[in-house]
Amino acid sequence: MTTPYPNDQAQRISMLDQIRGFALFAIFIVNIFGLALVNPANPTWLGTAIETTVAVVFEDSARPLFAMMFGISLVLIYSRLHTKGTNPYPTLIRRLVILFFVGGLHGYVIWAGDILLMYASAGLVLLTCLRLPTHWLLGLAFLFWLGYSTGVDLLDGYTSVQMNPEQWMKDALPPNQTYPTGVEYLLIEWSSMIDHLGYFFFGMYAYRSGIFSRALDDRDRKWRIAAVFLLSGLLGKAALYAGASSPLVAHLDDVYAFLVSLGVGLGLLLAGTSRKSISNFLIPFTAVGKLTFTHYLLQSVIFVSLFRESGRTFFNGMGIWDPPGYVFALFIGLLVFAAQLLASPVWLKYFYYGPLEWVWRIGTHMKWVPMIRKRPRNQEYRS
């Protein structure tokens, strides 16, 4: 298969959809343990081996990859609206506010592992940085990744200083009062947002610097960089998982986890733009990536409806299975994602958007948008 040079917007968006679809898969694999509320008693050797592999390869690396994609999308939408002569900020604010409330509803009513509210909160902060020069975005990315996320871990590990933004926010609230439902949940999400800001900035920098439009330039060197990032990250994460205390790995969890994210992200970009058959690997993720919002929430609804005790509010206790073993939960998860892979292109054959993407788009642009694709006239009256 010959992949065209990714210098037009449609091709770049297709690549973003592919990487976003893969990132959704990675997050889902990590979330399965909590989505099914896996019973850790009596683990099997197979379950332990798979769980270890997932922890080293995906855990703490999937979210940063997805955060980078979110940062890219934010800059992309801003650029498109700005090019059309439209003020991007009202549109982006509406988009993020909708995501904020959907994330809050998802996290409080359905499943506690929501990331949407945190991403929406980060997006509202990032709006203030969209006009910054490219080198500023890169500087902020390193500041929050190494200066904050990694710096906090190093301070906690090697000094008596305790950096806990969540506790600071709680301490700032008036004492001895009853707070509205959800306040503590918001504080947890906002603390997590600060920890992830560097990854959003890396995504913004990646798109603004033209990495996607130069994907076919100097590919051998980029493959080597991706391999170094990935292998270094995996070795570091494996050492941390094994309990190594060497200064080369101790308290550097965020460094090695994000190196894996960078290696995977760059590798997916290079694979997706390859002129060889390796590019076919990512094609199934394209349609899933276009329906990420719908699929992400659907995964939660399916799992809390299948497994008792994993959901919140009225979902808690309504499943058909008690907390399962890890292998069984993972098997169900792979079946669910396989169904999403198969259903997504079929859905997009008849509809422009996923159900939630459609509602989100209407709310974002404050106007009606068509959902159903028009069939060709020669098929319209075919019996």
Long-range contacts (C-beta under 8 A, 24 or more apart in sequence): 1-275, 1-276, 1-277, 1-279, 1-280, 2-275, 3-272, 3-273, 3-274, 3-275, 3-279, 5-216, 6-212, 6-213, 6-215, 6-216, 6-273, 7-213, 9-80, 12-212, 12-213, 13-76, 14-286, 15-212, 15-215, 15-269, 15-272, 15-273, 16-69, 16-72, 16-73, 16-76, 16-212, 16-289, 17-285, 17-286, 17-287, 17-289, 17-290, 18-268, 18-272, 18-282, 18-283, 18-285, 18-286, 18-289, 19-65, 19-69, 19-265, 19-268, 19-269, 19-272, 19-282, 19-285, 19-289, 20-66, 20-69, 20-285, 20-289, 20-292, 21-282, 21-284, 21-285, 21-286, 21-287, 21-288, 21-289, 21-290, 21-292, 22-264, 22-268, 22-282, 22-285, 22-289, 23-62, 23-65, 23-66, 23-69, 24-66, 24-288, 24-289, 24-292, 24-295, 24-296, 25-285, 25-288, 25-337, 26-58, 26-61, 26-62, 26-65, 26-66, 26-264, 27-62, 27-63, 27-66, 27-115, 27-296, 28-296, 28-299, 28-333, 28-336, 28-337, 29-54, 29-58, 29-62, 29-330, 29-333, 30-54, 30-58, 30-59, 30-62, 30-63, 31-113, 31-299, 32-303, 32-329, 32-330, 32-333, 33-326, 33-329, 34-111, 34-112, 34-113, 34-310, 35-111, 35-113, 35-299, 35-300, 35-303, 35-304, 35-307, 35-310, 35-329, 35-333, 36-303, 36-306, 36-307, 36-310, 36-323, 36-324, 36-329, 36-332, 36-333, 37-307, 37-308, 37-309, 37-310, 37-323, 38-323, 38-324, 38-325, 38-326, 38-329, 39-322, 39-323, 39-324, 39-325, 42-325, 43-325, 43-326, 44-325, 44-327, 46-327, 47-325, 47-326, 47-327, 50-326, 50-327, 50-330, 51-326, 52-241, 55-237, 55-241, 56-234, 56-237, 56-238, 56-241, 57-234, 57-260, 59-257, 60-237, 60-253, 60-254, 60-257, 61-233, 61-237, 61-257, 61-258, 61-260, 61-261, 61-264, 62-261, 63-115, 63-196, 63-199, 64-196, 64-199, 64-257, 64-258, 64-261, 65-261, 65-264, 65-265, 66-115, 67-119, 67-122, 67-196, 67-199, 67-200, 67-203, 68-199, 68-200, 68-202, 68-203, 68-206, 68-261, 68-265, 69-203, 70-119, 70-122, 70-123, 70-200, 70-203, 71-126, 71-199, 71-200, 71-201, 71-202, 71-203, 71-204, 71-206, 71-207, 72-203, 72-204, 72-206, 72-207, 74-123, 74-126, 74-127, 74-130, 74-200, 74-203, 74-204, 75-130, 75-203, 75-204, 75-207, 75-208, 76-207, 78-130, 88-130, 89-127, 91-364, 91-365, 92-123, 92-127, 93-124, 93-127, 94-363, 94-364, 94-366, 95-123, 95-360, 95-363, 95-364, 96-120, 96-123, 96-124, 96-127, 97-124, 98-360, 98-363, 98-364, 99-123, 99-360, 100-124, 102-297, 102-356, 102-360, 104-182, 104-185, 104-186, 106-297, 106-300, 107-185, 107-189, 108-181, 108-182, 108-185, 108-312, 108-313, 109-312, 109-313, 109-315, 110-297, 110-300, 110-301, 110-304, 110-311, 110-312, 110-313, 110-315, 111-300, 111-303, 111-304, 111-310, 111-311, 111-312, 111-315, 112-312, 113-300, 114-189, 114-300, 116-296, 117-186, 117-189, 118-189, 118-190, 118-192, 118-193, 118-196, 121-189, 121-190, 121-193, 122-193, 122-196, 122-197, 122-200, 123-200, 125-193, 125-197, 126-197, 126-200, 126-201, 126-204, 129-201, 129-204, 130-204, 134-205, 134-208, 134-209, 137-201, 137-204, 137-205, 137-208, 138-201, 138-202, 138-205, 138-209, 140-197, 140-198, 140-201, 141-198, 141-199, 141-201, 141-202, 141-204, 141-205, 142-198, 143-198, 144-194, 144-197, 144-198, 144-201, 145-198, 145-199, 145-202, 145-254, 145-258, 146-198, 146-255, 148-194, 148-195, 148-197, 148-198, 149-195, 149-198, 149-254, 150-251, 150-252, 150-254, 150-255, 152-195, 153-251, 153-252, 153-253, 153-254, 154-251, 154-252, 156-251, 157-250, 157-251, 158-251, 164-191, 165-190, 165-191, 165-194, 166-190, 166-191, 198-258, 199-258, 199-261, 202-262, 211-269, 212-269, 215-269, 215-270, 215-273, 216-273, 219-270, 222-266, 222-270, 223-267, 223-270, 225-266, 226-262, 226-263, 226-266, 226-267, 226-270, 227-263, 227-267, 228-263, 229-259, 229-260, 229-262, 229-263, 229-266, 230-259, 230-260, 230-263, 230-264, 230-267, 231-263, 232-256, 232-259, 232-263, 233-257, 233-258, 233-259, 233-260, 233-261, 233-262, 233-263, 234-260, 284-341, 285-341, 287-341, 287-344, 287-345, 287-347, 287-348, 288-340, 288-341, 288-344, 290-344, 290-348, 290-353, 290-354, 290-357, 291-340, 291-344, 291-347, 291-348, 291-353, 291-354, 291-357, 293-354, 293-356, 293-357, 293-360, 294-354, 294-355, 294-356, 294-357, 295-340, 295-344, 295-354, 297-356, 298-340, 299-333, 299-336, 299-337, 299-340, 302-336, 303-332, 303-333, 303-336, 306-332, 349-373
